Amino acid sequence: MGRYLARRLLSAIPVILGITVIVFLIMSLIPGDPATAILGSYATPENVEKLNRDLGLDKPLFQQYFIWLGNMLHGDFGTSYSLNRPVIDEVLDRFSATLILAGVSFVLCSVFGIMVGVISAARQYGLADKALTFAVLIGISIPSFFLGMLLILIFAVRLKWLPASGMFAIYGGGDLPDLINHLILPAFALSVVATGVVARLSRSAMLEVLRQDYIRTARAKGVGERDVIWRHALKVAMVSIIPVLGIQAGFVLSGAVYIEVVFQWPGVGRMLVDAILKRDILLVQGGVTFVAACYVLFNIVVDIAQSLLDPRIKT
């Protein structure tokens, strides 16, 4: 296990380096001068030239990249132009809110997706299978941001059951029930598409396992159908389901960007949108790199979990 973990960690290094290159190049292609955007009405030619020199923007592009990368490797992600605050501090503060939203959404899509997939496979071509498949197809087809606005219109504006935005109430609140109350709509909107994908692939994995000879043998020996499905077949199918969960974790984490904007959730996604509008390059680069690194590390955890279920993966 130690050797396998070391190989996975080493393989993550070029992936993260590639992400930093892509993020840096994309931000460098954005039209406009960052110094002019930062200075605003004070953007005289002399001030722009001085700020570009102070920020290192007058150096060649490759040199700017290696300076930025070297600073990051030492834990210095730079200082946000618009917030006048260290980038890593702002990202860590915002990431806790994103982690709550994405974490709850991931748990919802994992639990309900696997349950729907198993039930559909166990009742193949039955009424339950057809109804669940129809519901899953609808869920996959609806964009998360559109579903979020629809939920706000129904449950916040029309019925007034749930709050439309924010993480806590402006006046009062701030406790766990208040957080849950604000979390219901964005977490549901973010998890619907991922739930549908997990359900479809879980159904396929379960159907493949249920056709195996040892399942027929277990049934022939008189093992109850519930034990056959939930204790025997699902355990084997999880080897194929776990990688799907890892992919959907990335989808949920990236999807949090527009869900946070729709629901005004104070996370990294909303921070990145605001930073892009203000051309806060260091904040965008640091935020995207941090989130991408978290996703890569999560995929390593998923691979380790899969290897525990199927020891053949380690070889």
SERO-4910 file (N, C-alpha, C, O; in steps of 0.05 Angstrom, whole numbers):
BEGIN
 pado doro    nc1    nc2    nc3   cac1   cac2   cac3    cc1    cc2    cc3    oc1    oc2    oc3
  Met    A     16    -24      0      0      0      0     17     25      0     10     45    -13
  Gly    A     39     25     15     57     48     16     69     55    -10     71     78    -18
  Arg    A     77     34    -25     89     38    -51     68     49    -71     74     66    -87
  Tyr    A     44     38    -69     22     47    -87     16     76    -81     11     92   -100
  Leu    A     14     84    -56      8    111    -48     30    130    -58     25    152    -67
  Ala    A     55    122    -55     78    138    -64     76    143    -95     81    165   -104
  Arg    A     69    122   -110     67    125   -139     44    144   -146     47    161   -164
  Arg    A     22    143   -132      0    161   -138      7    189   -131     -1    208   -146
  Leu    A     21    194   -109     29    221   -102     48    233   -122     47    256   -129
  Leu    A     67    216   -131     87    225   -151     73    232   -177     80    251   -191
  Ser    A     53    216   -185     39    221   -210     22    246   -209     16    258   -229
  Ala    A     16    255   -184     -1    279   -181     16    305   -186      5    326   -193
  Ile    A     42    303   -183     59    327   -185     58    339   -214     53    362   -216
  Pro    A     63    323   -235     61    335   -262     33    345   -269     29    364   -284
  Val    A     12    332   -257    -15    341   -262    -19    369   -250    -30    387   -264
  Ile    A    -11    373   -226    -14    399   -213      3    420   -227     -6    443   -231
  Leu    A     28    413   -236     44    432   -251     31    439   -277     32    463   -285
  Gly    A     19    420   -291      5    426   -315    -18    445   -311    -24    462   -327
  Ile    A    -32    441   -288    -54    459   -282    -44    488   -278    -57    507   -287
  Thr    A    -22    491   -264    -11    518   -259     -4    531   -286     -8    555   -289
  Val    A      7    516   -304     15    527   -330    -10    536   -345    -11    558   -356
  Ile    A    -31    519   -346    -55    526   -360    -69    551   -348    -77    569   -362
  Val    A    -71    551   -321    -84    574   -308    -68    599   -313    -80    620   -319
  Phe    A    -42    598   -311    -25    622   -316    -28    632   -344    -31    656   -348
  Leu    A    -28    614   -364    -30    623   -392    -57    634   -398    -59    654   -412
  Ile    A    -78    622   -387   -105    632   -392   -108    660   -381   -119    678   -394
  Met    A    -98    665   -357   -100    691   -345    -84    712   -360    -91    735   -362
  Ser    A    -61    703   -372    -45    722   -387    -57    729   -414    -50    750   -425
  Leu    A    -76    713   -423    -89    718   -449   -113    737   -446   -124    747   -466
  Ile    A   -122    742   -421   -145    760   -417   -137    788   -426   -116    799   -418
  Pro    A   -153    801   -444   -146    827   -454   -147    848   -432   -161    846   -412
  Gly    A   -131    869   -436   -130    891   -417   -105    890   -400    -91    870   -399
  Asp    A   -100    912   -387    -76    915   -370    -85    913   -341   -100    930   -332
  Pro    A    -74    894   -326    -82    892   -297    -75    917   -281    -91    925   -264
  Ala    A    -53    929   -287    -45    953   -273    -65    975   -277    -72    990   -258
  Thr    A    -75    978   -301    -95    999   -307   -121    993   -292   -134   1011   -282
  Ala    A   -129    967   -291   -153    960   -277   -150    965   -247   -170    972   -234
  Ile    A   -127    960   -236   -122    964   -207   -122    993   -200   -134   1001   -180
  Leu    A   -109   1010   -216   -106   1038   -210   -132   1054   -215   -137   1074   -202
  Gly    A   -148   1045   -234   -173   1059   -240   -168   1087   -250   -154   1091   -270
  Ser    A   -180   1106   -236   -177   1134   -244   -149   1145   -241   -142   1167   -251
  Tyr    A   -132   1131   -226   -105   1140   -221    -85   1128   -241    -61   1129   -237
  Ala    A    -96   1116   -263    -79   1101   -282    -66   1120   -302    -72   1120   -325
  Thr    A    -47   1136   -292    -30   1152   -310     -8   1134   -321     -1   1114   -308
  Pro    A      3   1141   -343     25   1124   -355     48   1119   -335     59   1097   -334
  Glu    A     55   1140   -319     76   1136   -300     68   1116   -278     84   1099   -270
  Asn    A     43   1119   -268     34   1101   -247     31   1072   -257     38   1053   -243
  Val    A     21   1069   -281     18   1042   -293     45   1029   -296     49   1006   -289
  Glu    A     65   1044   -306     92   1033   -310    104   1025   -283    117   1004   -281
  Lys    A    101   1042   -263    112   1036   -237     99   1011   -225    113    994   -213
  Leu    A     72   1008   -227     58    986   -216     66    960   -230     69    939   -218
  Asn    A     68    961   -257     77    938   -272    104    929   -263    110    905   -261
  Arg    A    122    948   -257    149    942   -248    148    929   -220    162    910   -214
  Asp    A    131    941   -202    129    930   -175    117    902   -174    125    885   -158
  Leu    A     98    897   -192     85    870   -193    100    850   -210     93    827   -211
  Gly    A    121    858   -224    136    840   -241    123    835   -267    131    816   -281
  Leu    A    103    851   -275     89    847   -300    105    857   -324     96    853   -347
  Asp    A    127    871   -319    144    880   -342    164    859   -351    178    863   -370
  Lys    A    165    837   -336    184    815   -343    172    797   -364    147    798   -369
  Pro    A    189    781   -378    178    762   -398    159    742   -384    160    737   -360
  Leu    A    141    731   -401    119    715   -390    130    690   -376    120    683   -354
  Phe    A    149    677   -387    160    652   -374    173    659   -347    172    643   -329
  Gln    A    185    682   -346    198    690   -321    177    697   -300    181    690   -276
  Gln    A    155    709   -308    133    715   -290    122    688   -278    116    687   -254
  Tyr    A    120    668   -296    109    642   -287    126    630   -265    117    621   -245
  Phe    A    152    629   -270    170    615   -251    173    631   -225    177    619   -204
  Ile    A    170    657   -226    170    673   -202    145    666   -186    146    662   -161
  Trp    A    122    666   -199     97    659   -186     97    631   -175     89    626   -152
  Leu    A    107    611   -191    108    584   -182    127    581   -158    121    567   -139
  Gly    A    150    594   -160    170    592   -137    158    603   -112    162    592    -90
  Asn    A    144    626   -114    131    637    -90    110    618    -78    108    615    -54
  Met    A     94    605    -96     74    586    -87     86    562    -72     76    553    -52
  Leu    A    108    553    -83    122    530    -70    132    536    -42    136    519    -26
  His    A    136    562    -37    144    571    -11    119    580      6    123    592     28
  Gly    A     95    575     -4     71    582     11     61    610      7     43    619     20
  Asp    A     74    625    -12     65    652    -17     50    653    -43     61    652    -65
  Phe    A     23    655    -41      6    656    -65      3    685    -75    -13    690    -94
  Gly    A     16    704    -62     14    732    -70     -7    746    -54    -19    735    -35
  Thr    A    -12    771    -60    -31    788    -47    -52    797    -66    -47    806    -88
  Ser    A    -77    795    -58   -100    803    -74    -99    833    -79    -97    848    -60
  Tyr    A   -101    842   -104   -101    870   -110   -126    883    -99   -125    905    -87
  Ser    A   -149    870   -104   -174    883    -97   -181    882    -68   -194    900    -57
  Leu    A   -170    862    -53   -177    859    -25   -154    868     -7   -157    871     17
  Asn    A   -130    872    -19   -106    879     -3   -102    859     20    -98    867     43
  Arg    A   -103    833     12   -101    812     32    -87    789     20    -90    784     -5
  Pro    A    -71    773     35    -58    749     23    -78    731     10    -99    725     21
  Val    A    -71    722    -14    -90    705    -29    -97    679    -14   -120    671    -13
  Ile    A    -77    666     -2    -82    641     12   -101    644     35   -117    626     40
  Asp    A    -99    667     49   -118    671     72   -146    674     62   -165    663     73
  Glu    A   -150    689     40   -177    692     29   -188    666     18   -211    659     22
  Val    A   -171    650      5   -180    625     -7   -188    606     15   -208    592     13
  Leu    A   -172    604     36   -178    585     58   -204    593     73   -219    576     81
  Asp    A   -208    619     76   -233    629     89   -257    621     72   -277    612     83
  Arg    A   -255    625     46   -278    619     29   -281    589     24   -303    580     20
  Phe    A   -259    574     25   -260    546     19   -277    530     39   -289    510     32
  Ser    A   -278    540     64   -294    526     84   -324    526     76   -338    506     79
  Ala    A   -333    548     65   -361    550     56   -366    532     32   -386    519     30
  Thr    A   -347    532     13   -349    515    -11   -348    486     -3   -363    469    -14
  Leu    A   -332    479     17   -329    451     26   -355    442     38   -363    418     34
  Ile    A   -369    459     53   -395    451     64   -415    446     42   -428    425     42
  Leu    A   -417    464     23   -436    461      1   -430    436    -16   -447    420    -21
  Ala    A   -405    434    -25   -397    412    -42   -398    386    -27   -405    365    -39
  Gly    A   -390    386     -2   -390    361     14   -418    350     17   -422    326     14
  Val    A   -436    367     25   -464    358     28   -475    348      2   -489    328      1
  Ser    A   -470    363    -20   -480    355    -46   -468    328    -55   -482    312    -67
  Phe    A   -443    324    -49   -430    299    -56   -442    276    -41   -446    254    -52
  Val    A   -447    279    -15   -459    258      1   -487    252    -10   -495    228    -12
  Leu    A   -502    272    -17   -529    268    -28   -528    252    -54   -543    233    -58
  Cys    A   -511    261    -73   -510    247    -99   -499    219    -96   -507    202   -111
  Ser    A   -481    214    -77   -470    187    -73   -492    169    -62   -496    147    -73
  Val    A   -504    177    -40   -524    160    -27   -548    155    -44   -555    132    -49
  Phe    A   -560    176    -54   -585    173    -70   -579    160    -97   -595    145   -108
  Gly    A   -556    168   -109   -549    156   -135   -545    126   -134   -555    112   -151
  Ile    A   -530    117   -113   -526     88   -110   -552     74   -104   -558     52   -115
  Met    A   -568     85    -86   -594     73    -79   -612     70   -104   -624     49   -108
  Val    A   -614     91   -119   -631     91   -143   -620     70   -163   -636     55   -175
  Gly    A   -594     69   -167   -582     51   -186   -586     22   -177   -593      5   -194
  Val    A   -584     16   -151   -588    -11   -142   -617    -20   -145   -622    -42   -154
  Ile    A   -635     -2   -137   -664     -9   -139   -672    -13   -168   -687    -31   -174
  Ser    A   -662      4   -186   -668      1   -215   -658    -26   -226   -671    -39   -241
  Ala    A   -633    -33   -217   -622    -58   -227   -637    -82   -216   -641   -102   -230
  Ala    A   -645    -80   -191   -659   -103   -178   -687   -106   -190   -698   -128   -190
  Arg    A   -699    -85   -200   -726    -85   -212   -724    -80   -242   -740    -65   -253
  Gln    A   -704    -91   -255   -700    -86   -283   -725    -90   -300   -738   -110   -299
  Tyr    A   -731    -69   -316   -754    -68   -335   -781    -68   -320   -802    -69   -332
  Gly    A   -780    -65   -293   -805    -63   -278   -814    -34   -277   -801    -16   -288
  Leu    A   -836    -30   -263   -847     -3   -261   -829     16   -246   -825     39   -254
  Ala    A   -816      6   -225   -798     23   -209   -774     30   -226   -764     53   -225
  Asp    A   -763     11   -242   -740     17   -259   -747     38   -280   -731     57   -284
  Lys    A   -770     36   -292   -778     56   -312   -783     83   -300   -775    103   -312
  Ala    A   -796     84   -277   -801    110   -264   -775    124   -255   -771    148   -260
  Leu    A   -757    108   -243   -732    120   -234   -714    128   -257   -701    149   -256
  Thr    A   -714    112   -279   -698    119   -302   -709    145   -315   -693    162   -323
  Phe    A   -735    148   -316   -747    173   -327   -739    197   -309   -732    218   -320
  Ala    A   -741    194   -283   -733    216   -265   -704    223   -267   -696    246   -266
  Val    A   -687    202   -270   -658    207   -273   -652    222   -298   -635    240   -298
  Leu    A   -665    215   -320   -660    229   -346   -668    258   -344   -655    275   -355
  Ile    A   -690    263   -331   -699    291   -327   -678    306   -311   -670    329   -317
  Gly    A   -669    294   -289   -649    307   -272   -623    313   -286   -611    334   -282
  Ile    A   -614    294   -303   -589    299   -318   -592    321   -339   -573    335   -345
  Ser    A   -616    324   -349   -621    343   -371   -624    372   -362   -622    390   -378
  Ile    A   -629    376   -336   -634    404   -326   -608    416   -317   -595    405   -299
  Pro    A   -599    438   -328   -575    452   -318   -578    460   -289   -600    469   -281
  Ser    A   -557    457   -274   -558    463   -245   -566    492   -239   -581    497   -221
  Phe    A   -555    511   -255   -561    539   -249   -590    545   -255   -602    561   -241
  Phe    A   -602    533   -276   -630    537   -282   -647    525   -260   -667    537   -252
  Leu    A   -640    501   -251   -655    488   -230   -653    505   -204   -673    507   -190
  Gly    A   -630    516   -199   -627    533   -176   -646    557   -177   -659    563   -157
  Met    A   -647    571   -200   -666    594   -202   -695    585   -200   -711    600   -189
  Leu    A   -701    561   -210   -728    551   -208   -735    545   -179   -758    550   -171
  Leu    A   -717    533   -164   -721    528   -136   -725    553   -120   -742    555   -102
  Ile    A   -710    574   -127   -713    600   -113   -741    611   -118   -754    621   -100
  Leu    A   -749    610   -144   -776    620   -151   -798    606   -136   -817    618   -127
  Ile    A   -796    579   -134   -818    564   -122   -817    565    -92   -837    573    -79
  Phe    A   -794    557    -80   -793    553    -51   -786    579    -35   -792    580    -11
  Ala    A   -773    598    -48   -766    623    -34   -785    646    -40   -793    660    -22
  Val    A   -792    649    -66   -809    672    -74   -838    665    -71   -853    681    -58
  Arg    A   -847    643    -82   -875    636    -81   -884    626    -54   -902    637    -42
  Leu    A   -872    604    -45   -880    590    -20   -868    603      5   -879    601     26
  Lys    A   -845    616      2   -831    629     24   -824    609     46   -825    615     70
  Trp    A   -817    585     38   -809    564     57   -780    566     65   -772    560     88
  Leu    A   -763    573     46   -734    572     49   -722    598     40   -733    612     23
  Pro    A   -698    606     51   -685    630     43   -674    627     14   -667    605      6
  Ala    A   -672    650      0   -663    650    -28   -633    653    -31   -623    645    -52
  Ser    A   -619    663    -11   -590    668    -15   -576    669     11   -588    670     33
  Gly    A   -550    669     10   -533    671     33   -528    644     47   -540    624     40
  Met    A   -511    645     67   -504    622     83   -517    623    110   -523    602    122
  Phe    A   -522    647    120   -536    651    146   -554    675    142   -551    691    124
  Ala    A   -573    677    160   -591    700    160   -576    726    167   -557    725    183
  Ile    A   -584    747    154   -570    773    159   -574    782    188   -554    791    200
  Tyr    A   -598    779    199   -603    787    226   -609    762    242   -628    747    235
  Gly    A   -594    757    263   -598    733    280   -588    708    266   -572    710    247
  Gly    A   -596    685    275   -587    660    263   -558    655    269   -548    662    290
  Gly    A   -544    644    249   -516    638    253   -511    611    265   -487    603    269
  Asp    A   -531    595    272   -528    569    284   -532    547    263   -536    553    240
  Leu    A   -530    522    273   -532    499    254   -559    498    240   -560    494    216
  Pro    A   -582    501    254   -608    501    240   -610    522    218   -621    517    197
  Asp    A   -599    546    223   -599    567    203   -582    560    179   -590    565    156
  Leu    A   -559    547    184   -541    538    162   -556    517    145   -555    518    121
  Ile    A   -568    498    158   -583    476    144   -605    489    127   -610    480    105
  Asn    A   -619    508    139   -641    521    125   -632    534     99   -645    533     78
  His    A   -609    547    100   -597    561     76   -584    541     57   -580    547     34
  Leu    A   -577    517     67   -562    498     51   -580    480     34   -570    469     14
  Ile    A   -605    477     41   -622    458     27   -624    463     -3   -619    445    -18
  Leu    A   -631    487    -11   -636    493    -39   -610    490    -56   -610    476    -76
  Pro    A   -588    504    -48   -564    502    -65   -552    473    -65   -543    465    -86
  Ala    A   -553    459    -43   -543    431    -43   -559    413    -61   -548    396    -75
  Phe    A   -585    417    -60   -603    400    -77   -598    407   -107   -595    389   -123
  Ala    A   -597    432   -113   -592    440   -141   -565    430   -152   -563    423   -175
  Leu    A   -545    431   -134   -518    422   -143   -516    392   -146   -500    382   -162
  Ser    A   -532    377   -131   -529    348   -130   -546    333   -150   -541    309   -155
  Val    A   -566    346   -162   -585    332   -179   -571    319   -203   -575    295   -208
  Val    A   -556    334   -218   -543    322   -242   -524    300   -235   -523    279   -248
  Ala    A   -508    304   -214   -489    284   -205   -503    259   -196   -494    236   -200
  Thr    A   -526    263   -182   -542    240   -173   -551    223   -197   -550    198   -196
  Gly    A   -560    236   -218   -569    221   -242   -546    206   -255   -550    183   -263
  Val    A   -522    217   -257   -500    203   -268   -492    179   -252   -487    157   -262
  Val    A   -490    183   -225   -483    161   -208   -504    139   -209   -497    115   -209
  Ala    A   -529    146   -211   -551    126   -212   -549    110   -238   -552     85   -237
  Arg    A   -544    123   -260   -542    108   -286   -519     89   -286   -522     66   -294
  Leu    A   -496     98   -277   -473     80   -277   -474     59   -256   -464     37   -259
  Ser    A   -487     65   -233   -491     45   -212   -509     23   -222   -504     -1   -217
  Arg    A   -530     30   -237   -548     11   -248   -533     -8   -267   -537    -32   -266
  Ser    A   -516      3   -284   -501    -13   -303   -482    -32   -289   -480    -55   -296
  Ala    A   -468    -21   -269   -449    -38   -254   -464    -61   -239   -454    -83   -238
  Met    A   -487    -55   -227   -502    -75   -213   -513    -96   -232   -513   -120   -225
  Leu    A   -523    -88   -255   -533   -108   -275   -511   -127   -284   -516   -151   -288
  Glu    A   -487   -117   -287   -465   -134   -295   -458   -154   -274   -453   -177   -280
  Val    A   -459   -145   -249   -452   -163   -227   -475   -184   -223   -469   -207   -217
  Leu    A   -500   -175   -225   -522   -194   -220   -523   -216   -241   -537   -236   -237
  Arg    A   -509   -213   -263   -509   -234   -284   -487   -255   -279   -485   -274   -293
  Gln    A   -470   -250   -259   -448   -268   -254   -458   -295   -242   -479   -297   -230
  Asp    A   -441   -316   -246   -449   -342   -237   -451   -345   -207   -469   -358   -197
  Tyr    A   -434   -331   -192   -435   -334   -163   -460   -322   -151   -469   -330   -129
  Ile    A   -472   -303   -165   -498   -292   -156   -520   -313   -160   -537   -317   -143
  Arg    A   -519   -327   -183   -538   -348   -187   -535   -371   -167   -554   -382   -157
  Thr    A   -510   -376   -160   -504   -397   -140   -515   -389   -113   -527   -405    -99
  Ala    A   -511   -363   -105   -521   -354    -79   -552   -356    -78   -563   -363    -58
  Arg    A   -565   -349   -100   -594   -351   -101   -602   -381    -99   -622   -387    -86
  Ala    A   -588   -398   -113   -595   -426   -113   -592   -439    -85   -606   -457    -78
  Lys    A   -573   -428    -69   -569   -438    -42   -590   -427    -22   -589   -434      1
  Gly    A   -607   -410    -32   -628   -400    -15   -622   -373     -1   -637   -366     18
  Val    A   -601   -360     -9   -595   -334      3   -617   -314     -5   -625   -313    -28
  Gly    A   -627   -298     15   -648   -279     10   -640   -259    -12   -617   -251    -14
  Glu    A   -660   -249    -27   -655   -231    -48   -643   -205    -38   -625   -193    -51
  Arg    A   -652   -196    -15   -641   -171     -4   -611   -174      3   -595   -156     -3
  Asp    A   -603   -197     14   -575   -202     21   -559   -205     -5   -536   -195     -6
  Val    A   -570   -218    -25   -556   -221    -51   -549   -194    -62   -527   -189    -72
  Ile    A   -568   -175    -62   -565   -149    -75   -547   -131    -58   -527   -120    -68
  Trp    A   -554   -127    -33   -541   -107    -16   -515   -116     -4   -498    -99      2
  Arg    A   -512   -142      1   -488   -151     15   -467   -163     -5   -443   -161     -1
  His    A   -477   -176    -25   -458   -190    -43   -454   -174    -69   -431   -167    -75
  Ala    A   -475   -168    -84   -472   -155   -110   -462   -126   -107   -444   -118   -122
  Leu    A   -473   -111    -88   -464    -83    -85   -435    -80    -78   -421    -62    -87
  Lys    A   -425    -99    -61   -397    -97    -53   -379   -100    -77   -358    -86    -79
  Val    A   -385   -118    -95   -369   -122   -119   -373    -98   -138   -354    -89   -151
  Ala    A   -397    -89   -141   -403    -66   -159   -390    -41   -150   -384    -23   -167
  Met    A   -384    -38   -125   -372    -13   -115   -344     -9   -127   -335     14   -128
  Val    A   -331    -30   -136   -305    -27   -149   -307    -10   -174   -290      6   -181
  Ser    A   -330    -13   -188   -335      3   -212   -348     30   -206   -346     49   -221
  Ile    A   -362     31   -183   -377     56   -176   -359     77   -164   -363    101   -169
  Ile    A   -339     69   -148   -322     88   -134   -308    108   -153   -307    131   -148
  Pro    A   -296     99   -176   -284    118   -195   -304    138   -205   -297    162   -210
  Val    A   -329    130   -209   -350    149   -217   -354    170   -196   -358    193   -202
  Leu    A   -354    162   -171   -357    181   -149   -335    201   -149   -339    225   -143
  Gly    A   -310    192   -155   -288    211   -156   -291    232   -178   -285    255   -174
  Ile    A   -301    223   -201   -306    242   -223   -328    262   -215   -326    286   -221
  Gln    A   -349    252   -203   -372    269   -195   -364    289   -173   -375    310   -170
  Ala    A   -344    281   -157   -334    300   -136   -322    324   -150   -326    347   -141
  Gly    A   -308    320   -172   -297    343   -187   -319    359   -200   -318    383   -201
  Phe    A   -340    345   -210   -363    360   -222   -377    377   -201   -384    400   -206
  Val    A   -381    366   -177   -394    381   -156   -377    405   -147   -388    427   -143
  Leu    A   -351    400   -145   -333    422   -137   -332    444   -157   -333    468   -150
  Ser    A   -331    437   -183   -332    458   -204   -359    470   -207   -362    494   -212
  Gly    A   -380    454   -204   -407    465   -206   -415    484   -184   -433    500   -187
  Ala    A   -400    483   -162   -405    501   -140   -401    530   -148   -411    549   -136
  Val    A   -385    535   -170   -379    562   -179   -405    577   -186   -411    598   -174
  Tyr    A   -421    566   -204   -445    580   -212   -468    577   -192   -485    594   -191
  Ile    A   -468    555   -177   -489    553   -156   -484    574   -135   -503    585   -124
  Glu    A   -459    579   -128   -453    599   -108   -461    627   -118   -469    644   -102
  Val    A   -458    632   -144   -467    657   -155   -497    660   -154   -507    681   -146
  Val    A   -511    639   -161   -540    639   -162   -551    644   -133   -570    660   -130
  Phe    A   -540    630   -114   -551    631    -86   -534    650    -69   -539    652    -45
  Gln    A   -516    665    -81   -499    684    -65   -486    670    -41   -485    681    -19
  Trp    A   -476    646    -46   -462    631    -26   -433    641    -23   -420    642    -44
  Pro    A   -424    647      0   -397    660      3   -374    641      1   -358    639     20
  Gly    A   -371    627    -21   -350    607    -24   -329    616    -45   -329    639    -53
  Val    A   -312    596    -52   -290    602    -71   -301    609    -98   -290    626   -112
  Gly    A   -323    596   -107   -334    601   -133   -342    629   -137   -336    642   -157
  Arg    A   -357    640   -117   -365    668   -119   -341    686   -118   -341    707   -131
  Met    A   -322    679   -101   -297    695    -99   -283    696   -126   -274    718   -134
  Leu    A   -282    674   -141   -268    673   -166   -282    690   -187   -270    704   -203
  Val    A   -309    689   -187   -324    706   -206   -319    735   -201   -314    751   -220
  Asp    A   -320    743   -176   -314    772   -169   -286    779   -176   -281    801   -186
  Ala    A   -267    761   -172   -239    767   -178   -234    769   -208   -218    786   -216
  Ile    A   -248    753   -224   -245    755   -253   -256    782   -263   -244    795   -280
  Leu    A   -279    790   -252   -291    816   -260   -272    839   -253   -272    860   -266
  Lys    A   -257    836   -231   -239    858   -222   -211    854   -233   -193    870   -227
  Arg    A   -207    833   -249   -180    826   -260   -160    823   -238   -137    832   -241
  Asp    A   -168    811   -216   -150    804   -194   -135    778   -201   -144    757   -192
  Ile    A   -114    780   -217   -102    757   -229    -91    737   -208    -96    713   -209
  Leu    A    -77    747   -188    -65    730   -168    -86    715   -152    -82    691   -145
  Leu    A   -108    728   -147   -130    715   -132   -143    693   -148   -149    671   -138
  Val    A   -146    698   -174   -158    677   -192   -138    654   -195   -146    631   -191
  Gln    A   -113    659   -200    -93    638   -203    -90    622   -178    -89    597   -179
  Gly    A    -89    635   -155    -86    620   -130   -110    604   -123   -108    581   -114
  Gly    A   -134    615   -128   -159    601   -121   -163    576   -139   -169    555   -129
  Val    A   -158    579   -165   -162    557   -183   -141    535   -178   -148    511   -177
  Thr    A   -117    542   -173    -96    523   -167   -102    508   -142    -98    483   -140
  Phe    A   -111    522   -121   -117    509    -96   -140    489    -99   -138    466    -89
  Val    A   -161    497   -112   -184    479   -116   -176    455   -133   -184    432   -127
  Ala    A   -160    459   -154   -151    437   -171   -134    418   -156   -136    393   -159
  Ala    A   -116    428   -138    -99    410   -122   -116    394   -103   -111    370    -99
  Cys    A   -137    406    -92   -155    391    -74   -169    369    -89   -173    347    -78
  Tyr    A   -177    374   -114   -190    354   -130   -172    331   -137   -180    308   -136
  Val    A   -146    337   -143   -127    316   -149   -122    299   -124   -121    274   -127
  Leu    A   -120    311   -101   -116    296    -76   -140    279    -70   -137    256    -60
  Phe    A   -164    289    -75   -188    273    -70   -188    249    -89   -197    227    -80
  Asn    A   -180    252   -113   -179    229   -131   -159    208   -122   -163    184   -127
  Ile    A   -137    216   -110   -118    197    -98   -132    181    -76   -128    157    -74
  Val    A   -147    195    -59   -162    181    -38   -182    161    -50   -185    139    -39
  Val    A   -195    169    -72   -214    151    -85   -199    126    -96   -209    104    -93
  Asp    A   -176    130   -108   -160    108   -118   -152     89    -96   -152     65    -99
  Ile    A   -144    100    -73   -137     84    -50   -161     67    -40   -158     44    -34
  Ala    A   -184     80    -39   -208     66    -30   -215     43    -50   -223     22    -42
  Gln    A   -211     48    -76   -216     28    -96   -196      5    -93   -203    -19    -97
  Ser    A   -171     11    -87   -151    -10    -85   -156    -27    -60   -149    -51    -60
  Leu    A   -169    -16    -39   -175    -32    -16   -197    -52    -22   -198    -74    -11
  Leu    A   -216    -44    -40   -237    -63    -48   -227    -83    -68   -236   -106    -68
  Asp    A   -208    -76    -85   -198    -94   -106   -167    -93   -105   -155    -76   -118
  Pro    A   -155   -111    -90   -125   -111    -87   -110   -114   -113    -86   -107   -114
  Arg    A   -123   -123   -134   -109   -126   -160   -100    -99   -171    -81    -98   -187
  Ile    A   -113    -77   -163   -106    -51   -173    -78    -42   -164    -65    -26   -178
  Lys    A    -69    -52   -142    -42    -44   -132    -19    -54   -149      2    -43   -149
  Thr    A    -24    -75   -164     -2    -88   -179      2    -73   -205     19    -80   -221
***
